[in-house]
Amino acid sequence: MYAGVDVEGDGIMISISGDRCWHKGWRACNEQRRSNVLERVLSFRLLAEVSMRLGIVWLRVFEEGNRLLNFEFCQRRVGVDWTMNAGFVIGSEVGFLGRLKKDGLVSHGGRRFMSRWSKGPRPFLRMCAGSDDTPFAITTPLFYVNAEPHMGSAYTTMATDAISRSLRMSGKNPVMITGCDEHGDKIRMSAEKLGRSPRDHCDKISSQFVTLFDKLGIDYDKFCRTTNPVHETIVEQFMNRVWDNGDIYKSEYEGLYCTGCEEYKDTKDLVNKDECPVHQTKCESRKEENYFFALSKYQSQIEKLLEENPDFVQPARSRNEVLSWVKSGLRDFSVSRANNPWGIPVPKDNSQTIYVWFDALLGYISSLLEPGDEPTIENAIARGWPAKVHIIGKDILRFHAIYWPAMLMSAGLELPEVVFGHGFLTKDGLKMGKSLGNTLDPFELVGTYGADATRYFFLRSIEFGSDGDYNEERFISTVNADLANNLGNLLNRSMNLIRKNCDLMYELDSSDIDHPFRERASQLATLVPKNLKQLHFTGACQPIVEYLGQANLYIAEEEPWTLFKQGERERAVRCLCTCLEVVRVSAVLLKPVTPMLSDRIYQSLGLPEQQWQDLRWSDAEWGGLKQGHKFPKPVPVFPRLEAPAPVA
């Protein structure tokens, strides 16, 4: 397990999370507690650097981004028993008394600790393993096509796209997989209600997903459709492997079946004895002979996986839920259906079709094949398996965190590194539903406010992994404050003054400008990709907003328009050139979250297309704008949003 610990000379660099953070010292010297500490040492909001010099332990705590908080430390000598265990160095005691001059802290027994940052661990994805050109999959779910795309599908995919773009900017080679799960009884029934064939229905709905993702600027690499014959071939090969391993058997089953979930339900998971808690509909009693996967055989292996790899399922609340399911006892599950013709036939019994989840999960592997590849499992996994991360909604955790690993174990294939179950979306504080008439149409939202605004709000405003709420007023105010005012106005104001006073000429070399903005750009070029790799989207966006805010304060304080009038041209030009370089740096930093806005900024700065089409994180380093560069005529890059007028 990667614990976020690096040995550095005579000290250690540790990323630490915990709901109590730092107080009453830190003890981790004995074997009994070491395993617990390892589970807690995950990248979160604090970065602690502990180094030992002459028997004095210094503790420095930084806010994310290595921005030093204003601690006044008391230093004291302590007995330190350093222990080395698999590259993990632990001091027996690190104590400090401090005073943090920052709001939101709680005083406790003479010590202060950061209760406002006690939300649990952030994930740390090992996305940098292997050489830069080694492909690896990152995935959304394969979305079910029983109905049109909804906002939850868009949210998952926007987040995955931001991760993928960030990794590409780091020089990595992610293969972003999305697509549609197109088999199952529910799809057949939906098609019948609409007077379509299942095939026509799948074609129509899957094309809507493609259209939505194009409108959102999703730069996926693979769009999987489980009705693709290549996928069906891989599913058959996989099922035969599992079968030959002795993990599939035929048995009669009688129970309560939810068509919406397409699975049999345990009575303890139902409400009012026979209602599905997800779909709030009565489950029907079914009795049929099916093929079963011997999930119970993998009870101990799944438990071991979760206990020895606490970062396998994230965030912590999702892991705890999965652990609870596993510890309650795994039961074999049916992997075929006798009365559903819309599916892949069971290889050794064409009278039944393969259960939709046993089929769909394999889309993460089959979609890796390139055109012309022989459709074999071996060829597919060579193209980027195992996946680094599955980004999913928490409602399908059981399938990805329990069924899928067991299936892969049975087939002798490697497991994905991380399964991340994000939260649900609500609207105006209420659960969305057609019965309430408060659904949020992603097509309408993007059509009204644009892709950049949509992407920015959901990634900026919702702590990924927690439930999040959409409110139109908050949407507009957030986007206007951060993108229209903070960024757009800074660019427009600076460009118009350059046009008026410098004939649209950049008169300095930004690399010669020595200003604190320069050092901060270098810090952000490290911080933002780090937070994106940790799926901490709010932590990636917030420091960019602050950076732009500081530049707006700078131009307001300098008043270059007044300086030009007073004959202080050199100072005025330096201010404007500094602000425009801040905007350029911010465009690079925002690229994974608002890719089209970033491109427009680069275009408005007159920079060549090759630069903004192939950005790297290193481009966020200070010094991109050169002396003598000619700007095009200024155009607004992000007009303010206005709520649509109410329909009379």
ZADRENPA-748274 format. One record per residue (C-alpha): x, y, z; residue in one letter. Coordinates in steps of 0.1 Angstrom, whole numbers, padded with zeros to 4 digits, always signed. Layout:
<rs>
XYZA...
</rs>
This chain:
<rs>
+0000+0000+0000M+0013+0035-0008Y+0010+0053+0024A+0021+0088+0013G+0055+0084+0031V+0089+0092+0017D+0122+0088+0036V+0142+0120+0032E+0177+0118+0047G+0173+0119+0084D+0135+0126+0084G+0103+0116+0068I+0077+0133+0046M+0042+0121+0056I+0007+0129+0042S-0016+0124+0072I-0054+0124+0076S-0076+0119+0106G-0107+0134+0121D-0088+0146+0151R-0057+0157+0133C-0030+0168+0157W-0034+0170+0194H-0020+0153+0225K+0011+0144+0204G+0013+0115+0181W+0023+0080+0192R+0030+0053+0167A+0059+0034+0180C+0045-0001+0186N+0036-0029+0162E+0000-0030+0174Q-0007+0005+0163R+0015+0007+0133R-0011-0010+0110S-0037+0014+0121N-0014+0043+0114V-0007+0030+0080L-0044+0030+0072E-0047+0066+0083R-0016+0079+0066V-0034+0089+0034L-0031+0121+0015S-0056+0147+0028F-0055+0183+0038R-0024+0184+0059L+0012+0179+0049L+0035+0173+0078A+0072+0174+0076E+0090+0157+0105V+0128+0159+0106S+0152+0151+0134M+0182+0173+0140R+0203+0170+0171L+0175+0153+0190G+0151+0182+0184I+0119+0174+0165V+0105+0202+0144W+0070+0199+0132L+0057+0221+0104R+0021+0219+0092V+0012+0233+0059F-0022+0239+0043E-0027+0221+0011E-0004+0237-0015G+0024+0240+0011N+0011+0274+0022R+0025+0278+0057L-0001+0284+0083L+0009+0309+0110N+0020+0286+0137F+0041+0298+0166E+0059+0266+0177F+0074+0256+0210C+0102+0232+0205Q+0111+0206+0230R+0135+0177+0232R+0118+0143+0231V+0131+0108+0232G+0128+0095+0196V+0130+0059+0188D+0130+0057+0150W+0118+0025+0135T+0122+0015+0099M+0096-0009+0086N+0092-0014+0048A+0103+0021+0041G+0080+0035+0068F+0098+0055+0095V+0078+0063+0127I+0089+0084+0156G+0077+0074+0190S+0065+0108+0200E+0061+0141+0183V+0046+0168+0204G+0040+0205+0199F+0022+0234+0215L+0012+0259+0190G-0011+0288+0183R-0028+0290+0150L-0039+0325+0140K-0067+0313+0118K-0104+0312+0121D-0123+0280+0126G-0100+0263+0152L-0110+0246+0184V-0090+0250+0216S-0085+0218+0235H-0063+0214+0266G-0039+0241+0257G-0035+0227+0222R-0053+0236+0191R-0063+0213+0163F-0081+0217+0130M-0116+0204+0134S-0127+0221+0103R-0106+0197+0083W-0118+0165+0098S-0138+0151+0069K-0118+0119+0065G-0091+0108+0042P-0086+0118+0006R-0077+0092-0019P-0041+0088-0032F-0041+0072-0066L-0009+0055-0077R-0012+0069-0112M+0024+0075-0118C+0036+0039-0119A+0054+0026-0150G+0069+0045-0178S+0052+0076-0192D+0039+0058-0223D+0024+0028-0205T-0013+0030-0211P-0037+0024-0183F-0075+0026-0181A-0096+0050-0160I-0133+0045-0163T-0168+0058-0158T-0195+0032-0154P-0211+0019-0186L-0244+0039-0183F-0276+0020-0186Y-0297+0029-0216V-0332+0022-0202N-0337+0060-0201A-0321+0092-0214E-0288+0106-0198P-0293+0123-0165H-0272+0148-0145M-0256+0120-0124G-0242+0105-0156S-0228+0138-0167A-0213+0145-0132Y-0194+0112-0131T-0181+0117-0166T-0170+0153-0161M-0150+0142-0131A-0134+0113-0149T-0125+0136-0179D-0108+0161-0156A-0087+0133-0141I-0078+0120-0176S-0069+0155-0189R-0047+0161-0158S-0029+0129-0163L-0022+0136-0199R-0008+0170-0189M+0015+0151-0166S+0028+0132-0196G+0009+0100-0187K-0011+0078-0211N-0045+0072-0196P-0072+0055-0216V-0105+0070-0206M-0133+0045-0210I-0170+0054-0210T-0200+0040-0228G-0233+0022-0224C-0246-0010-0209D-0271-0022-0234E-0284-0056-0223H-0310-0067-0198G-0347-0071-0192D-0352-0035-0181K-0340-0023-0215I-0362-0047-0234R-0392-0035-0214M-0383+0002-0219S-0381-0004-0256A-0414-0022-0257E-0432+0007-0239K-0418+0031-0265L-0427+0009-0294G-0391+0003-0304R-0370-0028-0309S-0343-0032-0282P-0316-0026-0308R-0332+0007-0320D-0337+0018-0285H-0300+0012-0276C-0289+0030-0307D-0310+0060-0299K-0301+0063-0262I-0264+0056-0267S-0263+0083-0294S-0277+0107-0268Q-0249+0099-0244F-0224+0106-0272V-0241+0140-0280T-0241+0150-0243L-0205+0141-0238F-0195+0161-0269D-0214+0191-0256K-0196+0188-0223L-0162+0186-0240G-0155+0151-0227I-0123+0138-0243D-0128+0101-0239Y-0107+0075-0257D-0131+0046-0258K-0169+0045-0260F-0180+0010-0252C-0213-0005-0263R-0220-0039-0248T-0239-0049-0279T-0207-0048-0299N-0198-0083-0312P-0162-0079-0300V-0175-0073-0265H-0197-0103-0267E-0167-0124-0277T-0147-0112-0247I-0176-0119-0223V-0179-0155-0237E-0141-0161-0232Q-0142-0147-0197F-0172-0168-0187M-0156-0199-0200N-0125-0191-0179R-0146-0188-0148V-0166-0219-0156W-0134-0239-0162D-0122-0227-0128N-0152-0244-0112G-0169-0212-0101D-0201-0215-0122I-0228-0240-0114Y-0265-0245-0121K-0292-0243-0094S-0328-0234-0088E-0335-0201-0071Y-0366-0186-0056E-0368-0151-0043G-0379-0115-0047L-0366-0098-0079Y-0363-0061-0086C-0365-0054-0124T-0351-0019-0118G-0319-0033-0102C-0321-0065-0123E-0311-0086-0093E-0326-0108-0066Y-0330-0090-0033K-0323-0102+0002D-0354-0096+0023T-0333-0077+0049K-0324-0051+0022D-0361-0044+0014L-0386-0020+0030V-0421-0029+0038N-0411-0066+0033K-0411-0065-0005D-0402-0030-0018E-0369-0021-0033C-0354+0009-0014P-0338+0023-0046V-0367+0021-0070H-0395+0022-0043Q-0414-0005-0062T-0426-0039-0052K-0403-0068-0060C-0419-0097-0078E-0416-0133-0067S-0396-0154-0091R-0385-0190-0092K-0362-0202-0120E-0332-0223-0127E-0301-0202-0133N-0263-0204-0134Y-0246-0190-0103F-0212-0176-0096F-0196-0190-0065A-0190-0156-0048L-0190-0172-0013S-0158-0190-0023K-0140-0156-0024Y-0152-0144+0011Q-0118-0145+0027S-0100-0131-0003Q-0123-0101-0006I-0120-0095+0031E-0082-0096+0028K-0083-0073-0002L-0102-0047+0017L-0083-0050+0050E-0048-0050+0035E-0056-0023+0008N-0077+0003+0026P-0074+0026-0004D-0090+0000-0028F-0125+0014-0021V-0128+0051-0016Q-0138+0074+0001P-0138+0060+0036A-0176+0059+0040R-0178+0038+0009S-0152+0014+0021R-0169+0010+0054N-0202+0002+0036E-0185-0024+0015V-0168-0039+0045L-0201-0042+0062S-0216-0061+0033W-0187-0085+0031V-0186-0092+0068K-0223-0100+0068S-0214-0129+0045G-0211-0132+0007L-0237-0152-0011R-0234-0167-0046D-0253-0147-0072F-0271-0157-0104S-0252-0149-0136V-0279-0159-0161S-0315-0153-0168R-0339-0178-0183A-0366-0155-0196N-0347-0125-0210N-0339-0128-0247P-0321-0095-0248W-0286-0105-0237G-0255-0125-0246I-0263-0163-0246P-0246-0184-0220V-0217-0201-0238P-0227-0236-0228K-0264-0232-0227D-0281-0209-0252N-0314-0212-0235S-0302-0186-0210Q-0286-0152-0213T-0258-0137-0192I-0268-0115-0163Y-0263-0079-0172V-0237-0071-0146W-0216-0101-0153F-0217-0088-0189D-0213-0051-0185A-0183-0050-0161L-0162-0067-0188L-0167-0036-0210G-0138-0021-0191Y-0116-0048-0207I-0132-0054-0241S-0132-0017-0249S-0094-0016-0247L-0091-0035-0279L-0081-0015-0310E-0097-0020-0344P-0079-0050-0361G-0069-0066-0328D-0079-0103-0325E-0106-0102-0298P-0089-0121-0270T-0087-0112-0233I-0049-0113-0236E-0048-0087-0263N-0073-0065-0244A-0054-0064-0211I-0022-0056-0229A-0038-0023-0240R-0042-0009-0205G-0054-0033-0179W-0055-0031-0149P-0075+0001-0145A-0061+0027-0122K-0096+0038-0111V-0133+0031-0116H-0153+0063-0110I-0188+0053-0101I-0219+0064-0082G-0221+0049-0048K-0253+0031-0057D-0233+0005-0078I-0205+0000-0052L-0215-0036-0045R-0210-0047-0082F-0176-0029-0086H-0161-0035-0051A-0173-0071-0044I-0186-0089-0075Y-0160-0075-0100W-0129-0083-0079P-0141-0118-0072A-0148-0124-0109M-0113-0112-0118L-0098-0134-0092M-0116-0164-0106S-0104-0156-0142A-0068-0150-0130G-0067-0113-0140L-0054-0083-0121E-0077-0061-0101L-0083-0024-0106P-0063-0002-0082E-0092+0020-0069V-0130+0019-0069V-0143+0054-0061F-0180+0058-0052G-0190+0094-0054H-0221+0108-0038G-0256+0116-0051F-0269+0149-0065L-0299+0167-0051T-0316+0198-0064K-0325+0226-0040D-0319+0202-0011G-0344+0176-0024L-0338+0142-0041K-0344+0145-0078M-0372+0125-0094G-0398+0127-0121K-0426+0123-0096S-0414+0155-0079L-0409+0173-0112G-0375+0185-0102N-0351+0166-0124T-0321+0185-0138L-0317+0180-0175D-0280+0181-0184P-0288+0190-0221F-0309+0220-0209E-0283+0231-0184L-0254+0230-0209V-0276+0246-0235G-0285+0275-0212T-0252+0281-0194Y-0225+0263-0214G-0201+0234-0208A-0175+0254-0189D-0199+0268-0164A-0215+0233-0159T-0182+0216-0155R-0168+0243-0132Y-0197+0244-0108F-0201+0207-0102F-0163+0201-0098L-0156+0233-0079R-0186+0233-0055S-0191+0196-0045I-0166+0178-0024E-0161+0147-0046F-0172+0116-0027G-0199+0135-0007S-0235+0142-0018D-0239+0175-0036G-0267+0199-0042D-0276+0220-0073Y-0293+0253-0068N-0296+0277-0098E-0290+0309-0079E-0258+0294-0063R-0247+0280-0097F-0249+0315-0113I-0233+0333-0084S-0204+0309-0081T-0196+0308-0118V-0200+0346-0122N-0178+0353-0092A-0150+0330-0102D-0150+0329-0140L-0168+0360-0152A-0156+0385-0126N-0123+0371-0112N-0109+0357-0144L-0128+0373-0173G-0127+0409-0160N-0090+0407-0151L-0082+0396-0187L-0106+0422-0203N-0094+0451-0182R-0057+0443-0188S-0061+0437-0225M-0081+0469-0230N-0054+0489-0213L-0027+0472-0234I-0047+0480-0265R-0052+0516-0255K-0017+0524-0243N+0007+0498-0259C-0009+0491-0293D-0016+0455-0281L+0021+0449-0277M+0035+0429-0247Y+0064+0452-0239E+0082+0430-0213L+0095+0394-0211D+0074+0378-0184S+0104+0357-0173S+0121+0390-0162D+0092+0400-0139I+0102+0393-0104D+0069+0392-0084H+0054+0369-0057P+0030+0358-0084F+0060+0341-0101R+0067+0318-0071E+0031+0311-0065R+0027+0299-0102A+0055+0274-0096S+0037+0262-0064Q+0004+0259-0082L+0019+0239-0110A+0026+0212-0084T-0004+0217-0062L-0032+0216-0087V-0022+0183-0105P-0016+0168-0071K-0051+0176-0059N-0066+0164-0092L-0047+0131-0088K-0062+0128-0054Q-0097+0135-0068L-0098+0167-0047H-0114+0189-0073F-0124+0217-0049T-0088+0218-0037G-0076+0221-0073A-0100+0250-0081C-0098+0271-0049Q-0062+0281-0051P-0066+0292-0087I-0095+0314-0077V-0073+0329-0049E-0045+0334-0073Y-0067+0354-0097L-0082+0372-0068G-0048+0384-0056Q-0041+0396-0092A-0073+0416-0092N-0063+0432-0059L-0029+0440-0074Y-0043+0458-0104I-0068+0477-0083A-0040+0488-0059E-0016+0498-0087E-0042+0515-0109E-0022+0513-0141P-0048+0535-0159W-0038+0563-0134T-0001+0555-0138L-0003+0560-0175F-0018+0594-0170K+0009+0603-0144Q+0037+0594-0168G+0047+0562-0148E+0045+0541-0180R+0071+0515-0169E+0053+0507-0137R+0019+0505-0154A+0032+0482-0182V+0048+0459-0156R+0015+0457-0137C-0004+0448-0169L+0022+0423-0181C+0022+0406-0147T-0016+0403-0147C-0017+0389-0182L+0009+0363-0173E-0013+0354-0142V-0042+0348-0165V-0021+0327-0189R-0009+0305-0160V-0045+0302-0147S-0057+0291-0181A-0032+0262-0179V-0042+0253-0144L-0079+0253-0153L-0075+0232-0184K-0087+0199-0170P-0118+0215-0154V-0128+0241-0180T-0109+0230-0212P-0129+0252-0237M-0125+0283-0215L-0088+0277-0213S-0085+0274-0250D-0104+0307-0255R-0080+0324-0231I-0050+0312-0251Y-0067+0323-0283Q-0075+0357-0268S-0038+0360-0259L-0028+0353-0294G-0008+0322-0286L-0005+0295-0313P-0030+0267-0314E-0003+0240-0309Q+0005+0255-0275Q-0031+0254-0261W-0040+0221-0277Q-0011+0203-0261D-0006+0219-0227L+0015+0203-0200R+0016+0212-0163W+0051+0226-0169S+0034+0253-0191D+0021+0268-0158A+0056+0278-0149E+0061+0316-0151W+0075+0331-0182G+0052+0321-0211G+0045+0356-0225L+0075+0371-0244K+0085+0406-0251Q+0072+0418-0285G+0043+0395-0285H+0013+0410-0304K-0022+0404-0290F-0053+0402-0311P-0082+0426-0305K-0097+0419-0271P-0129+0398-0269V-0147+0387-0238P-0139+0351-0229V-0166+0345-0203F-0196+0368-0202P-0217+0369-0170R-0244+0344-0167L-0280+0355-0164E-0309+0334-0152A-0334+0328-0181P-0366+0349-0179A-0395+0329-0164P-0419+0316-0189V-0452+0336-0188A
</rs>
